[in-house]
């Protein structure tokens, strides 16, 4: 395919200098492919200084965004409305990507059923870019993935046009670092790691992000940038697994892990606090370790530590179900046909994101055992599971009325003060409470309270005084 099909600056140095000039003059046109939890905040950020085309294949999503309705917690409707149709153009027409100088790919990277990387969206985005790629454009991959994806998957797709990466167009990898609900660190003030397929590409991508982000961290290659993202999330997954395993052990020893963590965290060096829970959620921590272990196997290395942490974190969901069953049996209640209230549907505090939330698997397992499920989450409001779609009850009272047990899965601010709820007056028989987030400090009167990491269950059925079973 002849290169004369692709108009643009002539020599490599010419298109490089052209891009730099456009960045500095704020005349560069930015295309963002994929408008999810990463792409939409990034589009909003760039649209403050540049003309941005936000592209997504989901036409319903585009229509919603054009009407000013944000589906991302960290992007208020007001911010979207102030930019949409002005500096931010929202579209599902990929031909509009032709006018973009930079094309940033931020599409999902899920796992298959066999827990192997599913890079179909990256491949598909690459093919869309290749349809419109011209000399002098620059492509940046943001999607979380294993080392080698940019160079070995994305670049060949783009080079199928006859253009050559690094000579005719630029390529870099810059991993997303989004922490939904974190008000202290947003896209603009979170350091941005950038690695190109060569030094010049690294420099251009770094200059682009430096125009909107407070701190940029250039690295020597896209592989280093990809591996840094893997390490960040593997670090968290492994340490969460460690504290979950400690929790399981200390429960048997009747030791409160929450008090242990508080004591250990007073050490001013060499310790970082992690906390137990019903399993891990979100798009990164449950998935990324498997991306790394998959890549390791390709070079003949078995990541035993990473895979073990995945097993422990996955087991916590089933452990919570086992705790519920234990509590029901202690209260003399049948598991089959028991009514269970699930408090908290999102995977973390004070957000509505239910991706990979432990609540999904826990609800599904309880449903398989014949339980009737109610849910309460005034923030997330609903959840899709293999057992069906569950919509939040309107109030705590509605959620608890005649329920046999309640399980707290998320530590939303609105759940603070659950100690003060009259569980005994609302629920059926002896209330069974499983608290996985240390929200209930004092065992409610007349209940059986099982706190994850709190040691033996507290039983206050007889005289209102807490007893361990």
N, C-alpha and C positions, 0 to 999 in steps of 0.2 A: 504494500500500500504506500503510495507516494506521500511524502511529507508535505507536498504543496497543497494537500487538502486542508491543512491546519494552519490558518493564518496566525500571525503573531510576530513578536520581535525575532530578529534573525539569529544572532549568535547567543550562546549560553549567557555570556556576560551582559548582553543587551536585555534579555528578558528578566534576568536577576535584578539588574539595576532598575528596570521598569517597575517590578514588584516593590522594591524598596522605596522607590519614589512615591508609589501609590499609598503605601503604608504611612509614610511620613506626612503626606498631604491629606490623609484620611479619604482618599478617592478610591481605595481598593473596594471591590464589591465582594462580599463574603457570602458563600453559600453553605448552609448547614443542612445536612442530609440526615433525617431522623429527629423528630421533635418530641422526644420523651423526656425523662427526668434529667438527662444530660444536655440534649440538644436545645431544648427550649430555654433554659437559663442562659446557655451560651449565646443563643441568638439574641436574647434580650440585652445581654452585656455588650455584644458587638454593635447592636443597633443604636447604642448611645452615641457612637462616634462614626459608624460606617453605614453604608447601605447594605442591608442583609436580605437574602432570600432564604427563607426557611421552608424546606421541602420535606414532605412525608407522603408515602403512598396511601395512607389512610385518609380518604376523602372526608369522612365524617369528622375526624379529628381536625382537619384543616378548617372545615366549616365552623366548628366550635371555636377554634382559635381566632378565626376572622371576626367572630361575633364578640370576642373579648372574654371568652370563658377559658380560664386556665385549669388544666388537670394536674398541675404540679404545685405542691405545697409552697415551694420557695419562690414561685412567681405569682404575685397577686394579680387579680383581674385588672386592677387599675394600671399596673405597669404594662400589661399586655395591650390594653386599650389605648394607652398614650403613644404607643409605637406602631401598632398594626395599621397597615395601609399608608404609613409615612416612611420611616426609615426601615421598617420591618415588613417585608412582603411575604405572605404565607401562601403556599401553593402546593398542588399535587401535579403540576405540569413540569416534568423534568427538562423540557426544552429551555426553560428559563435559567437553567444552570450554565448555559453556554456563555452568558455574559459575566459570570463570576470569575474573579481572579484567584480566590482561594475557595477550595471545596473541603469542608470539614465533615467527616463521616462519623456519626454518633448513633449507630444502630445497635440493637440488642445482640448479645452473644450468650444465648442460653445453653443448656445441656440437653442432650438427647435422653431418651428413657434409660439408656445404658450408661448414663453419666459421662458421655464423651462430648467434646466441644461441637456445638452446632454453629458453624460459620456461614450458613446460608445467607443470612442478612448482610454480612460483610461482602460476600461474593456478589450478591444481588446489587448492593450499592455500588460496588466497583464496576459492574457491568453498566449501570446507569451512567456513572461518570464517564466511562469509556465511550459511550454513545456520543458524548458532547465534548470530549477532551480536545483541547487545542494547544498548540505550542505556547509556552509562557504561563500556563496555569500551574497551580500548586495544590496538591492533595494531602490532607492531614487526616490520619485515622485516630479517633479518640476511643473507640470501643475497647473494652477490657478484653485482652486476649493473651495467648502464650507467646513467648519470644520466637520470632521468625515469621509471624503472620504477615506483617507489613511487606517484608521483602519477598517472601516465598508465595504468598497468596494474592495480595493486592497488586503488587507491582506487575506480575505477569499478566493479570487481567487488564491493567491499564496499557501495558506495552503491546497488547494484541492489536492496538490501533496502528502500530508501526512507529509510534513515537518512543523515545528512550528516556527512562527515568533518570534524572540528574543531568541530562543533556538538553532535553526538549521541555521537560516539565519537572516540577519539584515534588518530592514525597518526604513526609516525616510522620512520626508517631508521637502523640502527646496524650498520655492517659488521663481520663477524667478522674477528678477527685471530689465527687459530690457526696456530701453527708446530709441527706434530707433532714430538715428540722433544726439544723445547727445554725443558730442566729449569729454566732461569733465568727464562723468561717464560711464564707460564701465563695462563689467562683472568682470574684475579683480579688480577694485577699488571701486565697490559698495558693501557695507556690506551685508553679506549673512546670513540670518536667517535660523537656522537649528533646527528641533525638531524631536526626534525619538520616537518609541513606548515604549522605556524605556531609562533610563539614559545612559546605555552602548551604545545603538544605537545612541543616540544623540552625544556622545563623538566621536565615530568612524566617523560618517558623518561629524562632525565639523572638525576633523583632516584631512579628505580627502579634504574638501574645503579650509581649511587653507593652504594647500600645493600650491594652485594656486590663492587664493583670499586674498587681503590685510587684510580684517577684517571679522571675523565670529562671529555671535551673537547666541549662544546656548540658546534655551528655553526649558521649562520643558516637552513639549509633541508635537506630530505632530499636535494636535488640536490647540494649541496656535500658531504654525507656520502658519497653514492654516488661522486662524482668523486674523493674522497680515496682511496677503496679502489682505484679504477682506477689512480690515479697511483702508489700504493705498489707495485702489482704490475707495472705497465708499466715503472716505474723499474728493477725487478730484471730483468725480461725483456730490456730494452734493454741493460743493462750486462753481463748474461751473454752476450748476443749479441756485444757489443763484444769481450769477452775471448776468446770462441770464434773470432771473426774474426782477432784478434791471434795466437791460437794457430796457426791455419792458415797465416798468413803467416810467423811466426817459425820454424815447422817447416821451411819451405822455405829459410830462412836459417840453419838448423842452430843455432838459439838456444833455450835452455831457458826456456820461458815461466814455469815455476814459480819459477825463480831471479829472473826479471825482476819478477814480482809481489812476491816477498819484498823485493827491493831497493826497489821503488816504494812499498811499504807503510811504509817507514821515514820517509816524509815525514809530519810531524805535522799537516798541514792539507791540505785540498783533494783528498784521495785516499781512496777506499774500496776494499778488496780484494774482487774477485770472481774466481771460478776456472772454468777450462774443464771440460767434461764431455761425456758422450755424448748430450746433449740434456736438456731440462728435463721435469720431471714434477710430479705432484701435481695438485690440483684448481684451483689458482689461476693460477700463472704461465704455463702453456701455453695457458690459455683466456681470461683477462681481457683481454689486449691485443686480441683479436678482438671482444670485447664493445664495447670503446672505439672501434675502427675502424668497426664496424657503426653505432654511434650517430653517429659523425662523418659517415659517408656520408649519413645521413638529413638532415643539414643542409648537404650539399654540400661537405664537406671531406674530402680524401684524406690519410690518416695514413701517409705514405710511410715515415717513420722506424720507426713501430710495426710495419708490415707487413714491412719488411725484416728487422727483428730476429726476427720469427716465422719467416721463411724460413731465416735462418742457424741458428737453434736447431734447427729441424726437420732441416736438412741434416746436423747432427752425427751423427744416428743412422746415416745412410747412409755418412758418412765413416768411422765405426767399422767398418762392414761392409767398406768398401773397404780399410781397414788390415788387417783379418783376411785378406782375399783376397790382398793384397800379401804378407803374411807367409807364407801357405801356398805361394804361388808361389816365394818365395825359398827355402823349405825343400824345394822339388821335390815338393810334395804336391798332389793333385787336390782342387779345391774341392768338386766333387760327390762325395758319400759321405764327406767328411771329418767326423770327430767333434769337435764344438766344445763345450767346457765353459764355461757362462756363470756367472760368480761375481757374485752380487748381483742381486736381482729388484726390490727396492723402489726408489723414486725418490730416496731420500736416506738418509743414514747412520743406522743403528741404529733403524730403524722397520720395521714390517711392511706399510706402505701401498704398494700397487703401482699406485694410480690414475695413469694417464697415464705410467707408468714407461717410460723409453727402452728397457728390456729387452724390452717387448712387440714393438715394431716391429723391433728388431734380431733377435730370435728369428724373427719372421715372415719377414724378408728372408733370413736364413740358411737357413731351411726351404725357401723358394722355390728356392734355389740347390742344393738337394739335400743339404744338410748334415744330419747327425744331431746332435741337441741334447741335452745334459745340463745340468742346472742345480744350483747349490749356493748356498743362502742359509738358514742356520740360524735367521734371524729372520723373514723373509717366508714361507719354506717352500714356497710354490706361486704360480703365476701362470696366469691365463687369457689365451690369445691366439687369434688366428684360425687358428693352426697347431695348436691343441689346448691341453690343460691340462698343465702341467709341474710335477712335484713334486720338491722338493730331494732330492739324494742325502744319505745319512746322514753322510758324512765327506768330507774333502778328497781322501783316497785313492780313494774310490769315484768321485768326480767326475772325477778326473784319469786314472784307470786306462785306458791305451791311447788316450787322447784325442790328437788331432792339434794342437789349439790350445785356448787358454783366453783368455777376455776378461773383464777385471775392470771391472764397471760401477758398483759401489757401494762406498764406502769405510767399510764396517762396521768397528767396533773388532776384531771377530773375524778380520778379514782382515789386521790388522797382523802383520808378520813373514812375509809370503808369500815374502820373499827367501830364507828358510831352508828352503823346501820343496824336496825333491829332484825337480824337474820332470823331469829327464832320466831318472831311474830309474822314474818312473811313467808317463810319456807315450810315445806311439808316435813313433819316429824322432826328428827334431829338434824339440823343443818350440817352438811358436810362442806367444808371450805378448803380448797387447795389453792394456796397462794404461791405462785412461782416467782414473784417479783418483790417479796418482802414489803408488801404494802400494808399488811395488817399486823400491827405491833402487839396488840393485846387480844388474846383469844376471846371472841364474843361469847357471851353467856349462853349455855345450853347447846354448844356446838362441838363438833370435832374439827379442829383446825390442823391441817397438814401444810406446813410451810417448807418449801423447797430449801434445803440447806439449814433448816432450823432444828435439826435433831428429831427426836421422837414426837409423834403427833400429840397435840394438846387436846384434852378431853374435858369439857366443862359441863357435861350433861347433868351431873347429879347435884352438886351444891354450888355451882357457879364458880368454883375455884379450878384453876388450870391444873390438870394432872397429865402426866405423860403416860402413854399407853405402853 
